[in-house]
């Protein structure tokens, strides 16, 4: 039997943006599952706010599957998913390390950030949509945490920036399909927010007037939860403001047609392709 209270899963929920959002929802009577890789901070956070903790490595499909499966088995519903977990580049792609110089050969770049910041989000959206379709009444809300770095270049963390930009176009691409099952997919792009992803105390390095409070991010999540008209939207969150960001304008009618009206052509092409593959 499904829970009478709404249910949310929040990845990266043990600190920062995730914890602020979890705290807000539990105060409103939601059943919140905090998913985080760190069991110490995760258990402490969940206990403090009255949530449930599920240790999760979002870069593992099996770990995320267990998170969603366990949550749905316990509560019988899933109303909201915040794909919020993220890391920065950790290692510079610019640097030539002593080991590389000694061998006179480049080493493979550290790409864990792509696994966590993009691949894991794709998996999360797949899983959330699966279970939201199995609610007593189909539907739910998915919000992806991108970043202002997904809108502007970020020299210090180019892989992070690339992943966050990818999330924006991924959400815009899938939103029109998922909405047919009343699943709304949107994106938030926080500016500089004091969270644990930053190396050190943010306020030691940046003027306070350029920081964005967690309350601005939480209100953006609530905006997407509450407003049923919003899907495929991208909101930049900076200081105390929300800015809806539109996709770039089409340069020609042909490009508009290709992106908005060419669906039947793609359907026919894939139908022919898959039919040819079955004959092999």
N, C-alpha and C positions, 0 to 999 in steps of 0.2 A: 504494500500500500504506500502510495506516495506521501511524502511529508506535506503538512499544511503550510509550512514556511518555505519561502524561496531558498534555493541552493546555489552557492557560488563556489567556483574553483579559482584560486588565484595563485599563479606560479610566481616564484620569487617573493612569496608572501610573508617572509619572516622579518623583513626590514624595509625601510624606505617607502617607495610608492605602494608596493604591494601590501605592506602592513598598514599603512594609512587607510587604504581602501578597505581592507579586511576589517579594520576597527570601525569604520563608518558603517559598513553593512551589518556587522553583528549588533551594533547599537540600534539598528532598525529592525532587528528580529530575524535576520537571515541566518541560515545555516551556512557557515563559511568553512571551506577546506583550504588551509594554507599548505601549499606545496613548495617545498624548499629542499635543497640538497644538504643543508646543515641541520642535523637533528637537535643540537643543543639550543641554538637560537630559535629554531622552529617550534620546539615543544614549549619553550619559555613564552614565546609570542602568543601561541594558540591558547595556552593556559591563562595568560593575562587577560585576553579579550573574550574568552569563551568560545573559541573556534576549535576546529579539529585540525591536527597536523598529520600530513602524509609525506614521508620522506620521498623525494622524487629527484631523479637526475633527468632533466628535460632532454638532454642529448641522447637518451636511451629510449627507443620506441617502447620496449617492454615496460620500462619504468612508468612512462606516461600512460600506457594502456592500463596498467594496474591502478594508477591514480583515478582515472575516469571510471573504470569498471567498478572499483571498490566504492567510490562515491555514489554511483547510480544504484548499486545494489543496496546501499545503506539507506538512501533517501528516496529512491524511486523517481527522481527528477533532477534536471539540471537547467537552471534559468540563466546563469551568467558565467562566462569564462573570461578571465583576464590573462592574456598571454603576456606576462610582465617580466619573467626572468630574463636576465641579460648579463653579459660580461663585456669588458672592453678588449682591445687588441692583445694586451698582455706582453707581446713581444713586437718590436718594431720591424716592419718589412724593409726599412731603409738601412738599418744597421748592418755592417759587416762585422760579425763577431770574431773574437780571437780564434775560435775553433775553425771558422771558415777561412780566415786568413792563413792559419797554419797549414790547412789542407789545400789552400788555393782553389777552393771549390765551394759554391753556394750550397747552403743547407735548405731543406724543405721548409717553407714558412709555417708558422704556428697558425692553424686554421680552426682551432676549437671555437673561436668566436662565431664562425659561420654555422657550426653545428648548433650552438646555443641560441644565437640571435636570429637565425633564419630557418634552418631545417627544423628545429624543435618547434617553432611557431607553426609551420606548415602541418606538422604532426598534430599539434594541439588543436588547430582548427578542424582538421579531419575528425579527430576524436570527439570534440565538442559537438560538431554538427551531427555525428552519428547518434549520440545520446539525446540531443535536443529533438531530433526527429522521433525519438521514442518516448518523449513526454506524453502524458495523457492528452495534452493539447500541444501539438507540434509548435516548436519555436523556442527562441532564446536570444540572448545578446552576447556577442563576442567582441571584445575590444583588444586590439593589439597595441602594445607599448612600443612605438617607434621613437623618434627623437627629432629635435631640431636639426641634428646631424643627418637626418634623412632628407632634409630640405636644402641644406647648405653644405658646402665642402667642410671636412674636418681633417686638417692636415695631420694632427697628432694620432688619430685613430681611423685610418682610411677603410679598414675592413669593417669595423663597427658601423661607420657611416654608410658603406655600401649595403650592408645588411638592413639597416634601418630604412634606407631608400627603397630597397626591395619590398619591405613590408607594406609600404604605402601602395605600390602598384599591384602587389598581390591582393590586398584587401579590395581595392577598386575593381580588380578583375573578377573576384569570386562573389562579390556582394550581390550582383544581380541574379545569380543562380540560387544562392542560399535563401534569398528573400522569398522565393517561391514556397519554402517551408517555414516561413515566418522567422527565419534566423537572420538577425541583423549584424553585419560585420562592419566595424568602424575602427578608426585609428586615432590615437593621441600622440602628439609630438612634443614632449616636454622640452623646455629650454633647460638651463642649468639648475638642477635641483639637488639639495644636500642629501645624497644617498651614499651607501657604502661602496658603490661602483667607483667613486672618485678616490684617487690615491692620497688619502690624508683628510684633514679637516678643510672643507671647501672654503669656509669663512676666513681661513688663514691666508688665502690666496686671491680671493675675488671680492670686490666691493659688494656690500649687502644689497645695494639698489639694483644689481644685475642678477640677483638670484630669484628663483621662482619658488614660492612656498608650496608645500605639499597640498595645502587646501585648494589651490588652483587646479591641481591634477585630480584630486578627489571629486571636485565639482564637475570636471569634464567627464569622468566615469559616470557620475550620476545623470548627467545630461543625456548620455547615450542610453543609459538604462531606462530613463523615464520617458524620453521622447520617441514614440513609436514611428515617427516619420523619418528618422535619421538612419540611413544605411549607406555604406560606401563613402562615408564622410571622413575627412581628415581635419583634425583640429590641432593647431599649434597652440601650446600653452606657455605663455611667457609673462612673468611677473603675476599680475592679477587678472590677466585677460585671456580670452579664448578667441582664436582667429581661424575661421573656416578657410581652408586652403583648397583651391580648385585645381583641376588638372590643367595642363597647358592647352592653349587654344589650338584648334586644327589649322594648319596653314592653307588648306584647300578643301573643297567639297569632296574630292576623291578620298582624302584622308579621313574625313568625317564618315563617309560611307563605309570605308574599310573597317573602321573601329566600331561603328554603331549598327550598320545594316547588313554586314556581310555574313552574318551567322548562318543563313541557309546555305550559302556557298561552302563554308567550312564543313557544315554537316554532311553535305553531299560528297565532298572530297574525302572525309574520314570514313564515310560509309563504303565508298569504293575501295579505299585503302585496306580497311579491315577485312572486307570480303576477299580481296586478293591474298591477304595473309592467311586466311583460313584454308585456301586452296593449296597452299604450299605443304 
